[in-house]
């Protein structure tokens, strides 16, 4: 009988993630196959920006120079 089961190596032994359907004392053959960690889906720029929960004035894009440099467009004229 073949059973496929995942386990985690704790440095000394394999810790099974689910129980095996075996009688006590049953001899088994183990083949170890490393499972690569699941890759997290890449976040979009918008998802990253929203996750930062930045707060700013509602007119940020209109007065960017004033907020960044303390000057307005009319100061350059």
N, C-alpha and C positions, 0 to 999 in steps of 0.2 A: 504494500500500500504506500502511495506517495502522498505526502501532505506538504504544501508550501506554506511557510509561516515566516513572518518578519521577527527579528530580534534586535536588541541593542546590546553592544559589547560594553560592559562597565569597567573594563580594565583587567578583570579577572575571569569573568564568565559571560555567557550569553544570557540575557534576560528576555524571555519570550514575550511577545506583545499579545498573544492569545494562547489559550490552552491547547495542548495536543491531545488527540484522541488515541492514547496508547495505554496498554496495561503496564503496571509497575514492573520494572526489570527488563522491558523490551529493549533489545539492542537496536541502534539506529546508525545509519551512515549520514554524516553531515557534509554538505558541500557549501562552502561560504562564498557568497556573491555580494560584493559591496554595493549598496544602493546609494546612488548620488542624491544629495538633498534636492528637494523640489525647488526649482527656481521661482522666485517671486516675480509676478508680472511687473514690468517696468511701469512706473508712474509717468503720466504725462506732465508737462510743465504746469498746466492748469491745476492738476491734482496736487502737485507739490506746492504751488503758490497758495492754494486754498488751505492746505494742511498747516501752513505757517501761521494762519490766523492773524495776519498783520492788520494793524489798525492805522488809519490815516484820515485826513480831512476829505470830505466828498469832492472838493475841487482840486485834488492832488494833481491830476494831469494838466489842469489849466494853469496852475501856479507852481510848476515843478522847480523853476529857477529860484523863486522866492523861498521855497521850503528848503532847497538844497544849499543855496548860496547866500540867502538873505537879501536878494536883490530881485527887482522886477524887470521885465523887458524894457520898460520906459527908462530905467536907470542907464541903459546902454546907449540911449539916443542923445 
